[in-house]
Amino acid sequence: MDLEQIQELVVDAESSTSETREEASNMLVFGRITQWDDELDDVATQFRGTFDLIKPQRNRIISELWANPVDITFKPKDGAEPETAEILTGMYRTDMMKAEEAMETAQQDQVDCGFGAFRFVTEYESKEDDLNNYQRVCVEPIAEANNVVYFDSNAKKKDKSDAKWCCILTTFTKTGWEDFCKENGINYEDNKEPATFKTPNRTNSYFWRSKQDEIKIGEFYYREKKRERVLIFEDPLGQVKSVYQKDIKEALDELDELGFVKVGEKYKDKCTVYKKIVTGEKELKKQRIAGEYIPVIPVYGDHSRVEGREIWRGIYHDAQDPQRLHNFIMSYTASAYVKSPVEKPTFYDGQIQGKEIYWTQAGDHLPYRLVNEVSPITNAPYPAGPIEYSKPPQIPQGAAALIEMTRRAVTDVTGSTLDTEQMLSGQVTEGQIGEVKKSQNMETFLYQNNFALAMKHAGCVYASIAAEIYDIPREVTVTNPDGTETEAMIMESVFDDESGEMIMINDITKGRFEVYADPGPSFQSQKEQARAELERLYGVTVGTPEGNLILLSYLMLLEGPKTDHLRDWARNQLILQGLIEPDTDEEKAMLQQANQPKEPDAATLMGMAEMLKAQSNAKNDADSNQIDAYNAETKRMEAISKAQKLGVESSKIGKEITGTELDNLQKLQQAATPVTMRVH
């Protein structure tokens, strides 16, 4: 692809979106510079104030985008490992946490004019260590992307994942251009004043003025698709292996030795990305870009297509007309009040002659004013007071109604709001608050959904780049959802005991990863909400076991200076109780130590011995008492048996009968028996 073809592609892309870009450029100036159009020179007011009704809604949408970031998750597919997907997700979080400026710039352009963008680049991890050639993925902002970014006009997808090329117009000063040439290996002496590749899109506003010392070049990304033949082999054990046609000569001997035979083939499309730095007259540099996608990510606001042409708009587009009218009415009203003449009385000649002090500013402190009763010339009486007063211009009666109408027209487009004073005073019901929040959420959803779509494509681009630059064993930083960081090894070779071979774990080049985008509240917002809910629950469960668990959970979420010890203590207590799993090696060691039986010291052993001795004595006493009780019970049963034989009444059998009583009974029985015999 030569320079002439590149220029034709960019011109074609601009012609298909020129009107949309011009309107969007005007909205950037309208929202960020001035809301007064220079073409409105016939406006009959010298004072031109700006009473921005859109800015609060714009700030609300941006703040909600920040409060609900898009969480990207990678899922394994086509042979990729789940643990590798988790590591890749953490690597993505780590690199994107450093992209605050790029995200902020893209979202502001997205909301203001409907089109923003950012791009991925690679750079060395260490600029000081010459021996460290590790690269990492970085994110660069693209300011006013509407004016400088051009995509393939034949791309149909909103995220431009199917685009074959993209061009970024970059502007430098002479000093900046010299530094850029040194950093990219371009001969500066031969290109001190390069021809302009293209002038960025401009508005008719006075704000834009061409600078003679600006240098404008083009950074042109394009993809080349190549179809490669893949041969599929299978060994006698059923193991399948695929080899690219270009590598078959090197792998053929090994495949024959292992008994692999060809069982099929297929064709696979693979894209290679290149970047060219061009001026208006020649190509300065060409280089290959890591990954299979163009690393420029577009972010749209209100996006649509009409008759095959793209249209994008921001929040200012539909609200600009009522906003301009509101500014004009407010400015006209202010001018009428500020520049209107002061009310002054009108007198005849000689009516206040000699009494001017009463009608000047110096006489304003006097309690009354005087006039002459008759004319000193004609002796004719003067009127009792001034003839008339000069009147200021009257404000149109419909001005107040028109101001309210323009305010409502802006609200209809940007969304409703609630007055803070009304909410605090209780004049607004819960139902009204809910309806307003619902309306605001619907207004924000458009931007949130399009941003999530852009970030999903960003995840695909990131995974593609990472698969190329993270191709050797190295340690990477993984960021967890709660913001904590851990270290992990990728592309590490370990020995597999089952297969008896060396295998590679955490291989991000193996298989493929599906990208899922989940817009939602940030971890910080979730933490604040959880703290409020735990505080409410603790109030109703205080003093119970559940309340203690809630208190420990609340302490884990504490933030602020000198609260680390409380968080650590609460977490350790929950780990020891088995409610949460330990994460770090220290926590695992603490739990293991707590579960191990402790060896008692000498004092403890002495105490245990005394306790066992006391228990033994108590047991002996209990056994002795048990034996005595048994003997007493035996004697009692024997006494009852004897009593029955002596003819004791049945009611007395269950009572205790002593040995003496039994002896007396026996003596009485023996004395009675002979008497009976003698009677017979």
C-alpha positions as CSV (number, residue, x, y, z in Angstrom):
1,M,0.0,0.0,0.0
2,D,1.7,3.2,-1.2
3,L,1.2,6.8,-0.2
4,E,-1.2,7.6,-2.9
5,Q,-3.5,4.8,-1.9
6,I,-3.3,5.9,1.7
7,Q,-4.3,9.4,0.9
8,E,-7.2,8.2,-1.2
9,L,-8.5,6.0,1.6
10,V,-8.4,8.9,4.1
11,V,-10.1,11.3,1.7
12,D,-12.9,8.7,1.1
13,A,-13.4,8.2,4.8
14,E,-13.6,11.9,5.4
15,S,-16.1,12.6,2.6
16,S,-18.5,9.9,4.0
17,T,-18.5,11.5,7.5
18,S,-17.7,15.1,6.8
19,E,-21.0,16.6,7.9
20,T,-21.1,14.5,11.0
21,R,-17.6,15.5,11.9
22,E,-18.3,19.2,11.3
23,E,-21.3,19.1,13.6
24,A,-19.4,17.2,16.2
25,S,-16.5,19.7,16.1
26,N,-19.0,22.5,16.6
27,M,-20.3,20.7,19.7
28,L,-16.8,20.5,21.1
29,V,-16.5,24.2,20.8
30,F,-20.0,24.8,22.1
31,G,-19.5,22.7,25.2
32,R,-15.9,23.6,26.0
33,I,-15.3,27.1,24.7
34,T,-18.3,29.3,23.9
35,Q,-22.0,28.8,23.4
36,W,-22.4,32.0,21.3
37,D,-22.1,31.6,17.5
38,D,-20.2,34.3,15.6
39,E,-22.8,34.1,12.9
40,L,-25.4,35.6,15.2
41,D,-24.1,39.2,14.9
42,D,-27.5,40.7,14.6
43,V,-28.4,39.7,18.2
44,A,-29.6,42.9,19.8
45,T,-27.6,42.6,23.0
46,Q,-24.1,43.6,23.9
47,F,-23.9,41.4,26.9
48,R,-23.6,37.7,26.0
49,G,-23.7,35.5,29.1
50,T,-23.5,31.7,29.3
51,F,-26.1,30.1,31.6
52,D,-25.2,26.5,31.0
53,L,-28.1,24.1,31.7
54,I,-26.4,21.1,30.0
55,K,-23.1,21.0,31.9
56,P,-24.6,19.5,35.1
57,Q,-26.2,16.7,33.2
58,R,-23.0,16.1,31.2
59,N,-21.0,15.9,34.4
60,R,-23.5,13.5,35.9
61,I,-23.2,11.1,33.0
62,I,-19.4,11.2,33.1
63,S,-19.4,10.7,36.9
64,E,-21.7,7.7,36.5
65,L,-19.5,6.2,33.8
66,W,-16.6,6.5,36.2
67,A,-18.6,5.1,39.2
68,N,-19.7,2.1,37.1
69,P,-16.5,0.9,35.2
70,V,-16.6,-2.0,32.8
71,D,-15.1,-5.1,34.2
72,I,-13.5,-7.3,31.5
73,T,-13.3,-11.1,32.1
74,F,-11.5,-13.6,29.9
75,K,-13.0,-17.1,29.5
76,P,-10.9,-20.0,28.1
77,K,-11.8,-21.6,24.8
78,D,-10.2,-23.9,22.3
79,G,-7.8,-25.5,24.7
80,A,-6.9,-22.5,26.9
81,E,-6.6,-23.2,30.6
82,P,-9.0,-21.6,33.2
83,E,-6.2,-20.5,35.5
84,T,-4.5,-18.9,32.5
85,A,-7.7,-16.9,31.8
86,E,-7.8,-15.7,35.4
87,I,-4.2,-14.5,35.2
88,L,-4.8,-12.8,31.8
89,T,-7.8,-11.0,33.4
90,G,-5.6,-9.8,36.3
91,M,-2.9,-8.6,33.9
92,Y,-5.5,-6.6,31.9
93,R,-6.7,-5.0,35.2
94,T,-3.1,-4.1,36.1
95,D,-2.4,-2.4,32.7
96,M,-5.7,-0.6,32.5
97,M,-5.4,0.9,36.0
98,K,-2.6,3.0,34.5
99,A,-4.9,4.3,31.7
100,E,-6.9,6.9,33.7
101,E,-6.1,9.8,31.3
102,A,-6.9,7.8,28.2
103,M,-10.2,6.6,29.6
104,E,-11.2,10.1,30.8
105,T,-10.3,11.7,27.4
106,A,-12.3,9.1,25.5
107,Q,-15.4,9.4,27.7
108,Q,-15.4,13.2,27.6
109,D,-15.3,13.1,23.8
110,Q,-17.9,10.4,23.8
111,V,-20.4,12.4,25.8
112,D,-19.6,15.9,24.4
113,C,-19.5,15.2,20.6
114,G,-20.3,11.4,20.3
115,F,-16.9,10.1,19.3
116,G,-13.8,9.4,21.3
117,A,-10.9,6.9,21.0
118,F,-7.8,5.6,22.6
119,R,-5.0,3.2,21.4
120,F,-2.8,0.4,22.7
121,V,1.0,0.6,22.3
122,T,3.9,-1.5,23.7
123,E,6.9,-0.2,25.5
124,Y,9.8,-1.7,27.5
125,E,9.1,-2.3,31.2
126,S,12.5,-0.7,32.2
127,K,14.1,2.2,30.4
128,E,17.1,2.1,32.6
129,D,18.1,-1.6,32.5
130,D,19.5,-2.3,29.1
131,L,19.4,-6.1,29.7
132,N,15.7,-6.1,30.4
133,N,13.9,-6.4,27.1
134,Y,10.5,-7.3,28.5
135,Q,7.6,-5.3,27.0
136,R,4.2,-4.4,28.4
137,V,1.0,-3.1,27.0
138,C,0.2,0.6,27.6
139,V,-2.8,2.8,26.7
140,E,-2.4,6.2,25.1
141,P,-5.1,8.9,24.9
142,I,-6.3,10.4,21.6
143,A,-7.5,14.0,22.1
144,E,-10.4,15.2,20.0
145,A,-10.6,11.9,18.1
146,N,-13.5,13.3,16.1
147,N,-11.1,15.6,14.2
148,V,-8.1,13.3,13.9
149,V,-9.2,9.6,13.7
150,Y,-10.4,8.1,10.5
151,F,-11.5,4.5,10.1
152,D,-12.1,2.3,7.1
153,S,-15.4,3.5,5.7
154,N,-16.3,0.0,4.7
155,A,-16.3,-1.3,8.2
156,K,-19.8,-2.3,9.4
157,K,-19.3,-3.0,13.0
158,K,-19.6,-0.3,15.6
159,D,-16.4,-1.4,17.4
160,K,-14.5,-1.4,14.1
161,S,-13.1,-4.8,14.7
162,D,-13.6,-5.5,11.0
163,A,-11.8,-2.4,9.8
164,K,-8.9,-3.0,7.5
165,W,-7.2,0.3,8.3
166,C,-7.2,3.4,10.6
167,C,-5.4,6.7,10.4
168,I,-4.5,9.1,13.2
169,L,-3.5,12.7,12.3
170,T,-0.8,13.8,14.7
171,T,0.3,17.4,15.1
172,F,3.8,18.5,16.3
173,T,5.7,21.6,16.9
174,K,9.2,21.8,15.4
175,T,10.8,20.8,18.7
176,G,8.3,18.0,19.2
177,W,8.8,16.7,15.7
178,E,12.5,16.5,16.2
179,D,12.1,14.5,19.4
180,F,9.6,12.2,17.6
181,C,12.1,11.5,14.8
182,K,14.8,10.6,17.3
183,E,12.5,8.2,19.2
184,N,11.3,6.5,16.0
185,G,14.6,6.3,14.1
186,I,13.7,8.9,11.4
187,N,16.3,11.0,9.8
188,Y,15.4,14.5,11.1
189,E,17.9,16.4,8.8
190,D,16.1,15.1,5.7
191,N,12.7,15.8,7.1
192,K,12.9,19.1,9.0
193,E,9.9,20.6,7.3
194,P,7.8,17.7,6.0
195,A,4.8,18.4,3.8
196,T,1.5,18.3,5.7
197,F,-0.2,14.9,5.3
198,K,-3.7,16.4,6.0
199,T,-5.2,19.2,8.0
200,P,-7.4,18.1,10.8
201,N,-11.0,18.9,10.7
202,R,-11.7,22.5,11.8
203,T,-14.8,24.5,12.7
204,N,-15.6,28.0,11.5
205,S,-15.1,29.4,15.0
206,Y,-12.6,32.0,15.7
207,F,-11.0,29.7,18.2
208,W,-9.2,27.7,15.5
209,R,-6.4,29.5,14.0
210,S,-3.7,27.9,11.9
211,K,-0.2,28.0,13.2
212,Q,2.6,28.2,10.7
213,D,5.1,26.1,12.7
214,E,2.8,23.1,13.1
215,I,3.8,19.8,11.5
216,K,1.0,17.3,10.6
217,I,1.7,13.7,9.8
218,G,-0.3,10.5,9.5
219,E,0.0,7.3,11.5
220,F,-1.5,4.7,9.3
221,Y,-2.4,1.3,10.7
222,Y,-3.5,-1.5,8.3
223,R,-4.1,-5.2,8.3
224,E,-2.9,-7.8,5.9
225,K,-4.8,-11.1,5.9
226,K,-2.9,-14.2,5.0
227,R,-4.4,-17.7,4.5
228,E,-2.2,-20.4,5.9
229,R,-2.6,-24.2,5.3
230,V,-2.8,-26.3,8.4
231,L,-2.0,-30.1,8.2
232,I,-3.6,-32.4,10.8
233,F,-1.8,-35.5,12.0
234,E,-2.8,-38.4,14.2
235,D,-0.7,-41.1,15.9
236,P,-1.7,-44.8,16.6
237,L,-2.8,-43.8,20.1
238,G,-5.3,-41.3,18.8
239,Q,-3.3,-38.1,19.7
240,V,-3.9,-35.3,17.2
241,K,-1.4,-32.6,16.3
242,S,-1.6,-29.7,13.8
243,V,1.3,-28.2,11.9
244,Y,1.4,-25.2,9.6
245,Q,2.5,-25.8,6.1
246,K,5.5,-23.5,6.5
247,D,6.8,-25.6,9.4
248,I,6.2,-29.0,7.9
249,K,9.8,-29.6,6.7
250,E,11.2,-29.1,10.2
251,A,8.5,-31.3,11.9
252,L,8.1,-34.1,9.3
253,D,11.0,-36.3,10.5
254,E,9.8,-36.1,14.1
255,L,6.2,-36.9,13.1
256,D,7.3,-40.0,11.1
257,E,9.4,-41.2,14.0
258,L,6.4,-41.0,16.4
259,G,4.1,-42.7,13.9
260,F,1.9,-39.7,13.0
261,V,0.0,-39.9,9.8
262,K,-1.9,-37.1,8.0
263,V,-5.6,-37.3,8.5
264,G,-6.8,-33.9,7.2
265,E,-6.1,-30.3,6.5
266,K,-7.7,-26.9,6.8
267,Y,-7.0,-23.3,6.0
268,K,-6.7,-20.6,8.7
269,D,-6.8,-16.8,8.1
270,K,-4.3,-14.9,10.1
271,C,-3.9,-11.1,10.1
272,T,-0.7,-9.1,10.5
273,V,-0.9,-5.5,11.4
274,Y,1.6,-2.8,10.2
275,K,2.0,0.8,10.9
276,K,3.3,3.5,8.5
277,I,4.4,7.0,9.3
278,V,3.6,9.2,6.3
279,T,3.8,12.9,5.4
280,G,2.2,14.6,2.5
281,E,4.9,13.5,0.1
282,K,6.6,10.3,1.3
283,E,6.6,7.4,3.6
284,L,9.0,7.8,6.5
285,K,8.8,4.4,8.4
286,K,7.1,1.1,8.4
287,Q,6.9,-1.3,11.3
288,R,5.0,-4.4,12.4
289,I,2.5,-4.1,15.2
290,A,1.9,-6.8,17.8
291,G,-1.5,-8.5,17.6
292,E,-4.0,-9.2,14.9
293,Y,-6.2,-6.2,15.4
294,I,-5.8,-2.5,14.7
295,P,-4.9,-1.2,18.2
296,V,-7.2,1.9,18.0
297,I,-10.5,1.6,20.0
298,P,-13.4,3.9,19.1
299,V,-15.9,4.9,21.7
300,Y,-19.3,6.2,20.4
301,G,-22.1,8.2,22.1
302,D,-25.3,8.2,20.2
303,H,-24.3,6.2,17.1
304,S,-26.5,5.3,14.1
305,R,-26.4,4.9,10.3
306,V,-28.5,6.6,7.7
307,E,-28.3,5.6,4.1
308,G,-25.0,3.9,4.7
309,R,-23.4,6.8,6.4
310,E,-22.3,7.0,10.0
311,I,-23.8,9.5,12.4
312,W,-22.6,10.1,15.9
313,R,-23.9,12.7,18.4
314,G,-23.2,13.8,22.0
315,I,-25.3,15.3,24.7
316,Y,-24.9,18.9,23.3
317,H,-26.3,18.2,19.8
318,D,-30.0,18.1,20.6
319,A,-29.9,20.5,23.5
320,Q,-28.0,23.3,21.7
321,D,-31.0,25.2,20.3
322,P,-32.9,25.7,23.6
323,Q,-29.6,26.4,25.3
324,R,-28.8,29.2,22.9
325,L,-32.3,30.7,23.3
326,H,-31.9,30.5,27.1
327,N,-28.6,32.3,26.9
328,F,-30.1,35.0,24.7
329,I,-33.2,35.6,26.9
330,M,-31.1,35.7,30.1
331,S,-28.5,38.1,28.5
332,Y,-31.2,40.4,27.1
333,T,-32.9,40.6,30.5
334,A,-29.7,41.3,32.2
335,S,-28.8,44.0,29.7
336,A,-32.2,45.6,30.2
337,Y,-31.7,45.8,33.9
338,V,-28.1,46.8,34.0
339,K,-28.0,49.3,31.2
340,S,-31.5,50.9,31.7
341,P,-31.5,54.6,32.6
342,V,-32.1,55.7,36.2
343,E,-35.6,57.1,36.9
344,K,-35.3,60.9,36.8
345,P,-37.9,63.7,37.3
346,T,-38.6,66.4,34.7
347,F,-39.1,70.1,35.8
348,Y,-39.9,73.5,34.2
349,D,-37.2,76.1,34.0
350,G,-36.9,77.8,37.4
351,Q,-39.1,75.3,39.2
352,I,-36.2,74.1,41.4
353,Q,-34.0,77.2,40.8
354,G,-32.1,77.9,44.1
355,K,-33.2,74.6,45.6
356,E,-31.0,72.3,43.4
357,I,-29.4,70.8,46.5
358,Y,-32.6,69.0,47.4
359,W,-32.6,67.1,44.0
360,T,-28.9,66.2,43.8
361,Q,-27.2,63.2,45.2
362,A,-25.8,65.3,48.0
363,G,-29.3,66.1,49.2
364,D,-30.5,62.5,49.3
365,H,-30.0,62.6,53.1
366,L,-32.5,65.4,53.5
367,P,-36.0,64.4,54.9
368,Y,-37.8,66.3,52.1
369,R,-37.4,68.2,48.8
370,L,-38.5,71.8,47.9
371,V,-39.6,73.4,44.6
372,N,-40.5,77.0,43.7
373,E,-44.3,77.7,43.9
374,V,-44.4,80.5,41.2
375,S,-42.2,81.6,38.3
376,P,-40.0,84.5,39.2
377,I,-40.6,85.9,35.6
378,T,-44.3,85.4,35.1
379,N,-45.5,85.0,38.7
380,A,-47.5,82.0,37.4
381,P,-47.7,79.0,39.8
382,Y,-45.7,75.9,39.0
383,P,-47.1,72.4,39.3
384,A,-47.0,70.8,42.7
385,G,-44.4,68.2,41.6
386,P,-42.3,67.0,38.6
387,I,-44.0,67.1,35.2
388,E,-43.1,63.4,34.6
389,Y,-40.4,60.7,35.2
390,S,-38.1,59.0,32.7
391,K,-39.0,55.3,32.6
392,P,-36.6,52.3,32.1
393,P,-37.5,49.9,29.3
394,Q,-40.1,47.3,30.2
395,I,-39.2,43.6,30.3
396,P,-41.5,41.6,28.0
397,Q,-44.1,39.8,30.1
398,G,-43.4,36.5,28.3
399,A,-39.7,36.5,29.1
400,A,-40.1,34.6,32.4
401,A,-42.3,32.0,30.7
402,L,-39.9,31.7,27.9
403,I,-37.0,31.2,30.3
404,E,-38.9,28.4,32.0
405,M,-39.8,26.8,28.6
406,T,-36.2,26.8,27.4
407,R,-35.1,25.3,30.7
408,R,-37.7,22.5,30.3
409,A,-36.7,21.9,26.7
410,V,-33.1,21.3,27.7
411,T,-34.2,19.0,30.5
412,D,-36.4,17.0,28.1
413,V,-33.2,16.2,26.1
414,T,-30.6,15.7,28.8
415,G,-32.7,14.2,31.6
416,S,-34.5,15.4,34.8
417,T,-32.8,16.6,37.9
418,L,-34.0,17.1,41.5
419,D,-33.3,20.3,43.5
420,T,-31.1,19.5,46.4
421,E,-32.9,22.0,48.6
422,Q,-36.2,20.4,47.8
423,M,-34.9,16.9,48.6
424,L,-33.5,18.1,52.0
425,S,-36.7,19.9,52.9
426,G,-38.8,16.8,52.1
427,Q,-40.8,18.4,49.4
428,V,-40.1,15.5,47.0
429,T,-41.6,12.1,47.5
430,E,-39.8,8.8,47.2
431,G,-41.8,8.0,44.1
432,Q,-40.7,11.2,42.4
433,I,-37.1,10.5,43.3
434,G,-37.4,7.0,41.8
435,E,-38.9,8.3,38.6
436,V,-36.1,10.8,38.2
437,K,-33.4,8.2,38.8
438,K,-35.0,5.9,36.3
439,S,-35.0,8.7,33.7
440,Q,-31.4,9.5,34.5
441,N,-30.4,5.8,34.2
442,M,-32.0,5.5,30.8
443,E,-30.1,8.6,29.7
444,T,-26.8,7.2,30.9
445,F,-27.5,3.7,29.6
446,L,-26.8,4.7,26.0
447,Y,-23.3,5.9,26.8
448,Q,-22.6,3.0,29.2
449,N,-23.7,0.4,26.8
450,N,-21.6,1.8,23.9
451,F,-18.6,2.2,26.2
452,A,-19.0,-1.5,27.3
453,L,-19.0,-2.5,23.7
454,A,-15.8,-0.6,23.1
455,M,-14.1,-2.1,26.1
456,K,-15.1,-5.6,25.0
457,H,-13.2,-5.0,21.8
458,A,-10.3,-3.5,23.8
459,G,-10.1,-6.8,25.7
460,C,-9.8,-8.7,22.4
461,V,-7.0,-6.4,21.2
462,Y,-5.2,-6.7,24.5
463,A,-5.3,-10.5,24.5
464,S,-4.0,-10.5,20.9
465,I,-1.1,-8.2,21.8
466,A,-0.3,-10.0,25.0
467,A,0.0,-13.3,23.3
468,E,2.9,-12.0,21.3
469,I,4.9,-9.9,23.7
470,Y,4.5,-12.3,26.7
471,D,6.0,-15.2,24.9
472,I,8.8,-16.2,27.4
473,P,8.7,-17.2,31.0
474,R,8.4,-14.1,33.2
475,E,6.7,-12.8,36.3
476,V,3.7,-10.6,35.9
477,T,1.6,-8.5,38.3
478,V,-2.0,-9.6,38.6
479,T,-4.6,-7.3,40.0
480,N,-7.6,-8.8,41.8
481,P,-11.2,-7.4,41.7
482,D,-10.6,-5.8,45.2
483,G,-7.6,-3.9,44.0
484,T,-4.9,-6.1,45.7
485,E,-2.0,-7.2,43.7
486,T,-0.2,-10.6,43.5
487,E,2.6,-12.0,41.4
488,A,2.3,-14.9,39.0
489,M,4.5,-16.8,36.5
490,I,3.4,-17.3,32.9
491,M,4.9,-19.5,30.2
492,E,6.6,-21.6,32.9
493,S,7.9,-25.1,32.1
494,V,7.3,-27.7,34.8
495,F,7.7,-31.5,34.9
496,D,4.5,-33.5,34.7
497,D,4.6,-36.6,36.8
498,E,1.7,-38.3,34.9
499,S,3.1,-37.9,31.4
500,G,6.8,-37.8,32.4
501,E,7.3,-34.8,30.1
502,M,7.9,-31.1,30.5
503,I,4.8,-29.1,30.1
504,M,4.1,-25.4,30.0
505,I,1.6,-23.9,32.4
506,N,-0.1,-20.5,32.2
507,D,0.5,-20.3,28.5
508,I,-1.5,-17.3,27.2
509,T,-0.5,-18.2,23.6
510,K,-2.4,-21.5,23.8
511,G,-6.0,-21.6,22.7
512,R,-8.3,-18.7,22.6
513,F,-10.1,-16.4,25.1
514,E,-13.7,-15.2,25.0
515,V,-14.1,-11.6,26.3
516,Y,-17.0,-10.6,28.5
517,A,-17.8,-7.1,29.5
518,D,-19.7,-6.4,32.7
519,P,-20.6,-2.8,33.5
520,G,-21.4,-2.2,37.1
521,P,-20.5,-0.3,40.2
522,S,-16.9,-0.1,41.1
523,F,-15.4,-2.1,43.9
524,Q,-15.2,1.0,46.1
525,S,-18.9,1.7,45.6
526,Q,-19.8,-1.9,46.4
527,K,-17.7,-1.6,49.5
528,E,-19.4,1.5,50.7
529,Q,-22.8,0.0,50.1
530,A,-21.8,-3.2,51.9
531,R,-20.6,-1.2,54.9
532,A,-23.9,0.7,55.2
533,E,-25.9,-2.6,55.0
534,L,-23.7,-4.3,57.6
535,E,-24.1,-1.3,59.9
536,R,-27.8,-1.6,59.6
537,L,-27.8,-5.3,60.3
538,Y,-25.5,-5.0,63.3
539,G,-28.0,-2.6,64.9
540,V,-30.6,-5.3,65.0
541,T,-28.3,-8.3,65.9
542,V,-26.1,-6.7,68.5
543,G,-25.2,-9.1,71.3
544,T,-25.9,-12.2,69.3
545,P,-23.4,-14.6,67.6
546,E,-24.6,-13.4,64.2
547,G,-24.0,-9.8,65.3
548,N,-20.4,-10.6,66.2
549,L,-19.9,-12.1,62.7
550,I,-21.4,-9.0,61.1
551,L,-19.1,-6.8,63.2
552,L,-16.0,-8.7,62.1
553,S,-17.2,-8.4,58.4
554,Y,-17.7,-4.6,58.9
555,L,-14.2,-4.2,60.4
556,M,-12.8,-5.9,57.3
557,L,-14.2,-3.2,55.1
558,L,-12.8,-0.3,57.2
559,E,-10.7,2.3,55.3
560,G,-8.5,5.1,56.6
561,P,-5.3,5.7,58.4
562,K,-4.3,3.5,61.3
563,T,-7.1,0.9,60.7
564,D,-4.9,-1.8,59.1
565,H,-4.6,-3.6,62.4
566,L,-8.4,-3.8,62.8
567,R,-8.9,-5.2,59.3
568,D,-6.2,-7.8,59.8
569,W,-7.5,-8.8,63.2
570,A,-11.0,-9.2,61.9
571,R,-9.9,-11.2,58.9
572,N,-7.8,-13.5,61.0
573,Q,-10.7,-14.1,63.3
574,L,-13.0,-15.1,60.4
575,I,-10.3,-17.4,59.0
576,L,-9.8,-19.1,62.4
577,Q,-13.6,-19.6,62.6
578,G,-13.6,-21.2,59.1
579,L,-15.9,-18.7,57.5
580,I,-13.4,-17.5,54.9
581,E,-10.5,-19.2,53.1
582,P,-7.0,-18.0,53.7
583,D,-5.3,-16.4,50.7
584,T,-1.7,-15.7,51.6
585,D,1.0,-18.1,52.9
586,E,1.0,-16.3,56.3
587,E,-2.8,-16.9,56.7
588,K,-2.4,-20.5,55.8
589,A,0.4,-21.0,58.3
590,M,-1.6,-19.2,61.0
591,L,-4.6,-21.5,60.4
592,Q,-2.4,-24.7,60.3
593,Q,-0.8,-23.6,63.6
594,A,-4.1,-23.0,65.2
595,N,-5.4,-26.5,64.3
596,Q,-2.3,-28.3,65.6
597,P,-2.4,-29.6,69.2
598,K,-0.2,-27.6,71.5
599,E,2.4,-29.2,73.8
600,P,1.7,-28.3,77.5
601,D,4.4,-26.7,79.6
602,A,5.6,-27.8,83.1
603,A,3.0,-25.8,85.0
604,T,0.2,-27.1,82.8
605,L,1.5,-30.7,83.3
606,M,1.5,-30.2,87.1
607,G,-1.9,-28.8,87.0
608,M,-3.2,-31.7,84.9
609,A,-1.6,-34.2,87.4
610,E,-3.3,-32.5,90.4
611,M,-6.6,-32.6,88.5
612,L,-6.2,-36.3,87.7
613,K,-5.3,-37.0,91.3
614,A,-8.3,-35.2,92.6
615,Q,-10.5,-36.9,90.0
616,S,-9.1,-40.3,91.2
617,N,-9.7,-39.5,94.9
618,A,-13.2,-38.4,94.1
619,K,-13.7,-41.6,92.1
620,N,-12.5,-43.8,95.0
621,D,-14.8,-41.9,97.4
622,A,-17.7,-42.4,95.0
623,D,-16.9,-46.1,94.6
624,S,-16.7,-46.6,98.5
625,N,-20.0,-44.8,98.9
626,Q,-21.5,-47.0,96.2
627,I,-20.3,-50.2,97.9
628,D,-21.7,-49.0,101.3
629,A,-25.0,-48.3,99.6
630,Y,-25.0,-51.7,98.0
631,N,-24.3,-53.4,101.3
632,A,-27.1,-51.4,103.0
633,E,-29.5,-52.3,100.3
634,T,-28.6,-56.0,100.6
635,K,-29.2,-56.0,104.3
636,R,-32.5,-54.2,103.8
637,M,-33.7,-56.8,101.3
638,E,-32.7,-59.6,103.7
639,A,-34.6,-58.0,106.5
640,I,-37.7,-57.7,104.3
641,S,-37.5,-61.4,103.4
642,K,-37.3,-62.4,107.1
643,A,-40.2,-60.1,107.9
644,Q,-42.4,-61.8,105.3
645,K,-41.6,-65.2,106.8
646,L,-42.5,-64.0,110.3
647,G,-45.9,-62.8,109.1
648,V,-45.4,-59.1,109.2
649,E,-48.2,-57.2,107.5
650,S,-47.7,-56.4,103.8
651,S,-48.0,-52.7,104.5
652,K,-44.9,-52.8,106.7
653,I,-42.7,-54.9,104.4
654,G,-41.6,-51.9,102.3
655,K,-40.5,-50.1,105.5
656,E,-37.2,-50.4,107.0
657,I,-37.1,-53.1,109.7
658,T,-34.1,-53.2,112.0
659,G,-32.4,-56.4,113.3
660,T,-33.7,-55.8,116.9
661,E,-37.3,-55.7,115.7
662,L,-36.8,-59.0,113.8
663,D,-35.4,-60.6,117.0
664,N,-38.4,-59.4,119.1
665,L,-40.8,-60.8,116.5
666,Q,-39.0,-64.2,116.5
667,K,-39.2,-64.4,120.4
668,L,-42.9,-63.6,120.4
669,Q,-43.6,-66.2,117.8
670,Q,-41.6,-68.9,119.8
671,A,-43.6,-68.0,123.0
672,A,-47.0,-68.3,121.4
673,T,-46.4,-71.7,119.7
674,P,-46.2,-73.9,123.0
675,V,-49.4,-72.3,124.4
676,T,-51.3,-73.3,121.3
677,M,-50.0,-76.8,121.6
678,R,-51.0,-77.1,125.2
679,V,-54.6,-76.0,124.4
680,H,-55.0,-78.8,122.0
